[in-house]
Amino acid sequence: MLKYAVALTLALVLNAAANLMIRFGMRAIDIELGGAGLLDGGPWVLARILLRHWVVLAGIACFALNVVFYAYALQKLPISMAYPIMVTCGFAIIVVVAGLALDERLSLVQWLGVAAILLGVLLVAKDAGRQMGSGGKHDGSAAASEPAP
């Protein structure tokens, strides 16, 4: 199971990195375009712009690798555990990096919301892990483990 957990961790880091790379790249593109839309010049202009801004292309590549590792993780991990972990941990990474590197700030209420989300995912993951340890046959009743008369 460890290799699937590692794959999930790689997927969430790649997902967060992809989002951040694309955000950094789009800031540079927005400056270059002077506020014009990315698609205003058509597909060829878009292709030339993207080729000049490798960080956006690296972000797209990270998204592709994210899908590979996430699909691998889902071979054995329950999606009810994997998806919340992937989304919320990636969200937490993005919030911290955006605050440090992009000068995006969250209010105290928003930070409390982030903490509540992470606590909820921790509870979901912990219970799903417990269920996986019992063979995934947890139904909450003691009678399920007793033999029928």
Sequence and secondary structure as in RCSB ss.txt:
>XXXX:A:sequence
MLKYAVALTLALVLNAAANLMIRFGMRAIDIELGGAGLLDGGPWVLARILLRHWVVLAGIACFALNVVFYAYALQ
KLPISMAYPIMVTCGFAIIVVVAGLALDERLSLVQWLGVAAILLGVLLVAKDAGRQMGSGGKHDGSAAASEPAP
>XXXX:A:secstr
 HHHHHHHHHHHHHHHHHHHHHHHHHHHHHHHHTT  TTTT HHHHHHHHHH HHHHHHHHHHHHHHHHHHHHTT
TS HHHHHHHHHHHHHHHHHHHHHHHS     HHHHHHHHHHHHHHHHHHHHHHHHHHTTT   S SGGGS   
